[in-house]
Amino acid sequence: MLKKKYKLPLQLFPAKRGKLLKSPYFMLKTFQAELGFSRFGVTISAKTAPRAVKRNQMKRLIFDFFVANSDKLPVADYWLTVLPPATNLPKEQFLIELNKVLGVIITKY
């Protein structure tokens, strides 16, 4: 699980401007890190996944993915928004699509 230190607070999010990367399943925004380490945030709306159980499962999966791959990512603040088509993906495909989105970030920097 991701430590609280590495979670990006939602209240800081709207005031910042950053780079946007979109896929059919995710929208990833990256911001310049003010601290010496990366922070991660996730948004999954109730319209995207009406059941809280499903939203929490997806958040846990995403945060575990960030923990496993944080050493490969450049130091920045990352905010991931899950789009409605992602809720229909099986777990393996969900992780593959997430890896594709973050793979672009790794090769860009």
Buried (B, 14 or more C-beta within 10 A) or exposed (E): EBEEEBBBEEEBBEEEEBEEBEBEBBBBBBBEBEEEEBBBBBBBEEEBBEEEEEBEBBBEBBBEBBBEBBEEBEEBBBBBBBBEEBBEBEEEEBBEBBEEBBEEBEEEE
